[in-house]
Amino acid sequence: MLGVAVGASEEEAFRREFLRGLLARGPQGGQLVVSDAHEGLKAAIAGMLHGASWQRCWVHFPRNPLTRVPQRDKALVAATVRAIFAQPDRAAAG
């Protein structure tokens, strides 16, 4: 983790200010940013970290389906998503 900031919103302006402060401390040459999918953050990354790719955080990604299903189905959906993420990739499967 390179930095933490608390703000009133997830707006791009706040995220740009955070990135300015982060970059002022010296990190250079970042190629990948892993974060949640807030639009303001994604826009700030695209606008300030030229050439860096963005990837959705693997913790946030599987949680999102749970916000769309009824409470009674959450355990089943969570188990299914965990099973999907537990699958070996092609390289590991041989």
DSSP file (Angstrom, degrees, kcal/mol; ACC not computed):
  #  RESIDUE AA STRUCTURE BP1 BP2  ACC     N-H-->O    O-->H-N    N-H-->O    O-->H-N    TCO  KAPPA ALPHA  PHI   PSI    X-CA   Y-CA   Z-CA
    1    1 A M              0   0    0      0, 0.0     3,-0.1     0, 0.0     0, 0.0   0.000 360.0 360.0 360.0 129.9    0.0    0.0    0.0
    2    2 A L        -     0   0    0      1,-0.3     2,-0.3    25,-0.0     0, 0.0   0.681 360.0  -7.4-100.4 -20.7    1.4    3.3   -1.0
    3    3 A G        -     0   0    0      2,-0.0     2,-0.3     0, 0.0    -1,-0.3  -0.984  46.2-154.1-171.4 159.0   -1.0    5.7    0.4
    4    4 A V        +     0   0    0     -2,-0.3     2,-0.3    -3,-0.1     0, 0.0  -0.997  16.9 175.2-140.2 139.5   -4.3    6.4    2.2
    5    5 A A        -     0   0    0     -2,-0.3     2,-0.5     2,-0.0    -2,-0.0  -0.997  20.0-145.0-145.4 147.3   -6.5    9.4    2.1
    6    6 A V        +     0   0    0     -2,-0.3     2,-0.3     2,-0.0    -2,-0.0  -0.949  29.0 166.0-112.7 130.1   -9.9   10.3    3.5
    7    7 A G        -     0   0    0     -2,-0.5    -2,-0.0     2,-0.0     3,-0.0  -0.882  48.0-111.2-138.7 170.7  -12.2   12.6    1.5
    8    8 A A  S    S+     0   0    0     -2,-0.3     2,-0.3     1,-0.0    -1,-0.0   0.669  96.3   1.9 -76.2 -17.3  -15.8   13.8    1.3
    9    9 A S        -     0   0    0      2,-0.1    -2,-0.0     3,-0.0    -1,-0.0  -0.925  69.3-107.7-156.8 177.9  -16.4   11.9   -1.9
   10   10 A E        +     0   0    0     -2,-0.3    30,-0.3     4,-0.1    31,-0.2   0.080  65.6 144.7-100.1  21.3  -15.0    9.7   -4.6
   11   11 A E     >  -     0   0    0     29,-0.1     4,-2.0     1,-0.1     3,-0.2  -0.174  61.8-116.7 -66.0 154.7  -14.8   12.5   -7.1
   12   12 A E  H  > S+     0   0    0      1,-0.2     4,-2.9     2,-0.2     5,-0.2   0.870 112.0  59.0 -58.2 -40.6  -12.0   12.7   -9.7
   13   13 A A  H  > S+     0   0    0      1,-0.2     4,-2.0     2,-0.2    -1,-0.2   0.911 107.4  46.3 -59.5 -43.5  -10.7   16.0   -8.2
   14   14 A F  H  > S+     0   0    0     -3,-0.2     4,-2.1     1,-0.2    -1,-0.2   0.921 113.9  48.5 -63.2 -43.9  -10.1   14.4   -4.8
   15   15 A R  H  X S+     0   0    0     -4,-2.0     4,-2.5     1,-0.2    -2,-0.2   0.867 108.7  53.3 -67.1 -36.3   -8.4   11.4   -6.4
   16   16 A R  H  X S+     0   0    0     -4,-2.9     4,-2.7     2,-0.2    -1,-0.2   0.922 108.3  50.4 -62.8 -42.8   -6.2   13.6   -8.6
   17   17 A E  H  X S+     0   0    0     -4,-2.0     4,-2.2    -5,-0.2    -2,-0.2   0.908 110.1  50.3 -61.9 -41.6   -5.1   15.5   -5.5
   18   18 A F  H  X S+     0   0    0     -4,-2.1     4,-2.3     1,-0.2    -2,-0.2   0.935 111.7  47.5 -59.8 -47.1   -4.3   12.2   -3.8
   19   19 A L  H  X S+     0   0    0     -4,-2.5     4,-3.0     2,-0.2     5,-0.2   0.880 108.4  55.2 -64.7 -37.9   -2.3   11.0   -6.8
   20   20 A R  H  X S+     0   0    0     -4,-2.7     4,-2.1     2,-0.2    -1,-0.2   0.939 110.4  45.9 -58.2 -46.9   -0.4   14.3   -7.0
   21   21 A G  H  X S+     0   0    0     -4,-2.2     4,-0.8     2,-0.2    -2,-0.2   0.899 113.2  49.8 -63.0 -40.8    0.7   13.8   -3.4
   22   22 A L  H >< S+     0   0    0     -4,-2.3     3,-0.9     1,-0.2     4,-0.3   0.942 112.3  46.5 -62.6 -48.1    1.6   10.2   -4.0
   23   23 A L  H >< S+     0   0    0     -4,-3.0     3,-1.5     1,-0.3    -1,-0.2   0.822 104.8  61.6 -66.5 -31.0    3.7   11.1   -7.0
   24   24 A A  H 3< S+     0   0    0     -4,-2.1    -1,-0.3     1,-0.3    -2,-0.2   0.757  95.7  62.4 -65.9 -23.1    5.4   14.0   -5.2
   25   25 A R  T << S-     0   0    0     -3,-0.9    -1,-0.3    -4,-0.8    -2,-0.2   0.547 124.2 -98.1 -82.0  -6.5    6.8   11.4   -2.7
   26   26 A G    <   +     0   0    0     -3,-1.5    -3,-0.2     1,-0.3    -2,-0.1   0.272  67.2 146.5 120.3 -15.8    8.7    9.7   -5.5
   27   27 A P        +     0   0    0      0, 0.0     2,-0.3     0, 0.0    -1,-0.3  -0.324  26.1 176.3 -59.4 137.1    7.1    6.7   -7.1
   28   28 A Q        +     0   0    0      1,-0.1    -5,-0.0     0, 0.0     0, 0.0  -0.974  46.9  25.1-138.8 152.5    7.9    6.5  -10.8
   29   29 A G        +     0   0    0     -2,-0.3     2,-0.1     1,-0.2    -1,-0.1   0.718  66.5 174.6  74.0  22.8    7.3    4.1  -13.6
   30   30 A G        +     0   0    0      1,-0.1    -1,-0.2    -3,-0.1     3,-0.1  -0.406  11.5 180.0 -63.9 136.4    4.1    2.4  -12.3
   31   31 A Q        +     0   0    0      1,-0.3    22,-3.0    21,-0.1     2,-0.4   0.605  63.6  35.4-111.0 -18.6    2.7    0.0  -14.9
   32   32 A L  E     -a   53   0A   0     20,-0.2     2,-0.5     2,-0.0    -1,-0.3  -0.995  56.1-165.2-144.1 132.8   -0.4   -1.3  -13.0
   33   33 A V  E     -a   54   0A   0     20,-2.6    22,-2.6    -2,-0.4     2,-0.5  -0.981   8.3-164.3-116.2 126.9   -2.9    0.2  -10.6
   34   34 A V  E     +a   55   0A   0     -2,-0.5     2,-0.3    20,-0.2    22,-0.2  -0.955  32.9 126.7-112.0 122.7   -5.1   -2.1   -8.6
   35   35 A S  E     -a   56   0A   0     20,-1.9    22,-2.6    -2,-0.5    25,-0.1  -0.917  60.2 -71.5-157.2 178.7   -8.1   -0.5   -7.0
   36   36 A D        -     0   0    0     -2,-0.3    19,-0.1    20,-0.2    22,-0.0  -0.245  54.4-105.7 -72.7 176.7  -11.8   -0.4   -6.5
   37   37 A A        +     0   0    0     20,-0.1     2,-0.2     4,-0.1    -1,-0.1   0.003  59.1 149.2-103.2  29.3  -13.9    0.7   -9.5
   38   38 A H     >  -     0   0    0      1,-0.1     4,-2.4     2,-0.1     3,-0.3  -0.441  48.0-134.6 -63.3 132.4  -15.0    4.2   -8.5
   39   39 A E  H  > S+     0   0    0      1,-0.2     4,-2.5     2,-0.2     5,-0.2   0.865 102.4  54.5 -60.0 -39.9  -15.3    6.2  -11.7
   40   40 A G  H  > S+     0   0    0    -30,-0.3     4,-2.1     1,-0.2    -1,-0.2   0.890 110.4  46.6 -62.3 -39.2  -13.5    9.3  -10.2
   41   41 A L  H  > S+     0   0    0     -3,-0.3     4,-2.5   -31,-0.2    -2,-0.2   0.921 111.7  50.0 -68.9 -44.6  -10.5    7.1   -9.3
   42   42 A K  H  X S+     0   0    0     -4,-2.4     4,-2.3     1,-0.2    -2,-0.2   0.898 112.0  48.7 -61.3 -39.8  -10.4    5.4  -12.7
   43   43 A A  H  X S+     0   0    0     -4,-2.5     4,-2.3     2,-0.2    -1,-0.2   0.906 111.2  49.6 -66.6 -41.6  -10.6    8.8  -14.4
   44   44 A A  H  X S+     0   0    0     -4,-2.1     4,-1.8     2,-0.2     5,-0.4   0.904 111.2  49.5 -64.0 -41.4   -7.8   10.2  -12.2
   45   45 A I  H  X S+     0   0    0     -4,-2.5     4,-2.6     1,-0.2     3,-0.2   0.943 112.6  47.0 -61.7 -48.2   -5.6    7.2  -12.9
   46   46 A A  H  < S+     0   0    0     -4,-2.3    -1,-0.2     1,-0.2    -2,-0.2   0.871 116.2  45.7 -62.1 -37.0   -6.1    7.5  -16.6
   47   47 A G  H  < S+     0   0    0     -4,-2.3    -1,-0.2    -5,-0.2    -2,-0.2   0.728 126.2  25.2 -80.4 -22.3   -5.5   11.2  -16.6
   48   48 A M  H  < S+     0   0    0     -4,-1.8     2,-0.7    -3,-0.2    -2,-0.2   0.701 114.0  56.6-116.6 -26.0   -2.4   11.2  -14.4
   49   49 A L  S >< S-     0   0    0     -4,-2.6     3,-2.2    -5,-0.4    -1,-0.2  -0.571  77.0-163.0-110.2  68.7   -0.6    7.9  -14.7
   50   50 A H  T 3  S+     0   0    0     -2,-0.7     3,-0.1     1,-0.3    -3,-0.1  -0.253  72.2  13.7 -58.6 129.6   -0.1    7.7  -18.4
   51   51 A G  T 3  S+     0   0    0      1,-0.3     2,-0.3    -5,-0.2    -1,-0.3   0.280  94.6 125.8  89.4 -10.3    0.6    4.3  -19.7
   52   52 A A    <   -     0   0    0     -3,-2.2    -1,-0.3    -7,-0.2   -20,-0.2  -0.621  54.2-136.0 -82.4 139.8   -0.4    2.5  -16.5
   53   53 A S  E     -a   32   0A   0    -22,-3.0   -20,-2.6    -2,-0.3     2,-0.4  -0.569  13.8-137.3 -87.0 157.2   -3.0   -0.2  -16.8
   54   54 A W  E     -a   33   0A   0    -22,-0.2     2,-0.4    -2,-0.2   -20,-0.2  -0.942  18.5-175.9-118.1 140.3   -5.9   -0.5  -14.4
   55   55 A Q  E     -a   34   0A   0    -22,-2.6   -20,-1.9    -2,-0.4     2,-0.2  -0.999  29.8-113.4-134.8 138.1   -7.2   -3.7  -12.7
   56   56 A R  E     -a   35   0A   0     -2,-0.4   -20,-0.2   -22,-0.2     2,-0.1  -0.468  42.6-101.3 -68.3 137.7  -10.1   -4.2  -10.5
   57   57 A C     >  -     0   0    0    -22,-2.6     4,-2.4    -2,-0.2    -1,-0.1  -0.365  23.7-136.2 -59.3 132.8   -9.2   -5.2   -6.9
   58   58 A W  T  4 S+     0   0    0      1,-0.2    -1,-0.1     2,-0.2     5,-0.1   0.681 103.4  54.6 -70.9 -16.3   -9.7   -9.0   -6.5
   59   59 A V  T  > S+     0   0    0      2,-0.1     4,-0.7     1,-0.1    -1,-0.2   0.899 112.5  41.0 -78.9 -43.5  -11.4   -8.4   -3.1
   60   60 A H  H  > S+     0   0    0      1,-0.2     4,-1.4     2,-0.2     3,-0.5   0.883 106.1  65.0 -71.6 -37.9  -13.9   -5.9   -4.4
   61   61 A F  H >< S+     0   0    0     -4,-2.4     3,-0.5     1,-0.2    -1,-0.2   0.915 104.2  41.7 -57.2 -50.7  -14.7   -7.8   -7.6
   62   62 A P  H 34 S+     0   0    0      0, 0.0     4,-0.4     0, 0.0    -1,-0.2   0.735 109.8  60.6 -72.3 -18.0  -16.3  -11.0   -6.0
   63   63 A R  H >X S+     0   0    0     -4,-0.7     3,-1.1    -3,-0.5     4,-0.5   0.823  88.5  73.5 -73.6 -29.7  -18.2   -8.9   -3.5
   64   64 A N  G X< S+     0   0    0     -4,-1.4     3,-1.5    -3,-0.5     4,-0.3   0.847  87.4  57.7 -59.7 -39.5  -20.1   -7.0   -6.1
   65   65 A P  G >4 S+     0   0    0      0, 0.0     3,-1.7     0, 0.0     4,-0.4   0.842  97.6  65.2 -59.3 -28.6  -22.5   -9.8   -7.1
   66   66 A L  G X4 S+     0   0    0     -3,-1.1     3,-0.5    -4,-0.4    -2,-0.2   0.737  93.0  60.3 -67.2 -21.4  -23.6  -10.0   -3.5
   67   67 A T  G << S+     0   0    0     -3,-1.5    -1,-0.3    -4,-0.5    -3,-0.1   0.586 105.5  50.0 -78.6  -8.5  -25.1   -6.5   -3.7
   68   68 A R  G <  S+     0   0    0     -3,-1.7    -1,-0.2    -4,-0.3    -2,-0.2   0.404  97.8  74.6-110.9  -0.1  -27.4   -7.7   -6.5
   69   69 A V  S <  S-     0   0    0     -3,-0.5     5,-0.1    -4,-0.4     0, 0.0  -0.835  86.1 -97.1-116.9 153.7  -28.9  -10.9   -5.0
   70   70 A P    >>  -     0   0    0      0, 0.0     3,-1.6     0, 0.0     4,-0.6  -0.263  38.0-110.6 -62.3 153.7  -31.6  -11.4   -2.3
   71   71 A Q  G >4 S+     0   0    0      1,-0.3     3,-1.2     2,-0.2     4,-0.5   0.865 116.6  60.1 -52.8 -41.3  -30.3  -12.0    1.2
   72   72 A R  G 34 S+     0   0    0      1,-0.3    -1,-0.3     2,-0.1     4,-0.2   0.732 109.2  43.5 -64.2 -21.2  -31.6  -15.6    1.1
   73   73 A D  G <> S+     0   0    0     -3,-1.6     4,-2.5     1,-0.1    -1,-0.3   0.460  85.7  94.4-101.8  -3.0  -29.3  -16.4   -1.9
   74   74 A K  H <X S+     0   0    0     -3,-1.2     4,-2.9    -4,-0.6     5,-0.2   0.876  82.0  52.5 -62.4 -40.1  -26.1  -14.6   -0.7
   75   75 A A  H  > S+     0   0    0     -4,-0.5     4,-2.2     2,-0.2    -1,-0.2   0.924 112.5  45.7 -62.8 -43.3  -24.5  -17.7    0.8
   76   76 A L  H  > S+     0   0    0     -4,-0.2     4,-2.3     2,-0.2    -2,-0.2   0.931 115.1  46.4 -64.8 -46.3  -25.0  -19.7   -2.4
   77   77 A V  H  X S+     0   0    0     -4,-2.5     4,-2.7     2,-0.2     5,-0.2   0.923 112.3  50.8 -64.1 -43.5  -23.7  -16.9   -4.6
   78   78 A A  H  X S+     0   0    0     -4,-2.9     4,-2.5    -5,-0.2    -1,-0.2   0.914 111.2  48.3 -60.5 -43.1  -20.7  -16.2   -2.4
   79   79 A A  H  X S+     0   0    0     -4,-2.2     4,-2.1    -5,-0.2    -1,-0.2   0.897 111.9  49.8 -63.9 -40.1  -19.8  -19.9   -2.4
   80   80 A T  H  X S+     0   0    0     -4,-2.3     4,-2.1     2,-0.2    -2,-0.2   0.922 111.3  48.0 -65.4 -44.4  -20.1  -20.1   -6.2
   81   81 A V  H  X S+     0   0    0     -4,-2.7     4,-2.4     1,-0.2    -2,-0.2   0.914 110.8  51.4 -63.8 -42.2  -17.9  -17.0   -6.7
   82   82 A R  H  X S+     0   0    0     -4,-2.5     4,-1.3     1,-0.2    -1,-0.2   0.905 109.1  51.5 -60.4 -39.9  -15.3  -18.4   -4.3
   83   83 A A  H  < S+     0   0    0     -4,-2.1     4,-0.5     2,-0.2    -1,-0.2   0.895 108.7  51.0 -64.3 -39.4  -15.3  -21.6   -6.3
   84   84 A I  H >< S+     0   0    0     -4,-2.1     3,-1.1     1,-0.2    -2,-0.2   0.939 111.9  46.2 -62.4 -46.6  -14.8  -19.7   -9.5
   85   85 A F  H 3< S+     0   0    0     -4,-2.4    -1,-0.2     1,-0.2    -2,-0.2   0.705 106.2  60.7 -71.3 -18.7  -11.8  -17.8   -8.1
   86   86 A A  T 3< S+     0   0    0     -4,-1.3    -1,-0.2    -5,-0.2    -2,-0.2   0.553  78.1 113.3 -84.2  -8.1  -10.3  -20.9   -6.6
   87   87 A Q  S <  S-     0   0    0     -3,-1.1     2,-0.1    -4,-0.5    -3,-0.0  -0.383  73.2-113.8 -66.1 139.6   -9.9  -22.6  -10.1
   88   88 A P        -     0   0    0      0, 0.0    -1,-0.1     0, 0.0     2,-0.1  -0.386  28.8-119.7 -69.7 151.5   -6.4  -23.1  -11.2
   89   89 A D     >  -     0   0    0      1,-0.1     4,-2.1    -2,-0.1     3,-0.2  -0.347  34.1 -95.3 -82.2 174.4   -5.2  -21.2  -14.2
   90   90 A R  H  > S+     0   0    0      1,-0.2     4,-1.1     2,-0.2    -1,-0.1   0.881 123.9  53.6 -59.2 -40.6   -4.0  -22.9  -17.3
   91   91 A A  H  4 S+     0   0    0      1,-0.2     3,-0.3     2,-0.2    -1,-0.2   0.900 112.9  43.1 -63.3 -40.4   -0.3  -22.8  -16.3
   92   92 A A  H  4 S+     0   0    0      1,-0.2    -1,-0.2    -3,-0.2    -2,-0.2   0.795 109.0  58.5 -75.2 -28.6   -1.0  -24.4  -13.0
   93   93 A A  H  <        0   0    0     -4,-2.1    -1,-0.2     1,-0.1    -2,-0.2   0.707 360.0 360.0 -76.4 -19.2   -3.4  -27.0  -14.5
   94   94 A G     <        0   0    0     -4,-1.1    -3,-0.1    -3,-0.3    -4,-0.1   0.471 360.0 360.0  82.2 360.0   -0.6  -28.3  -16.8
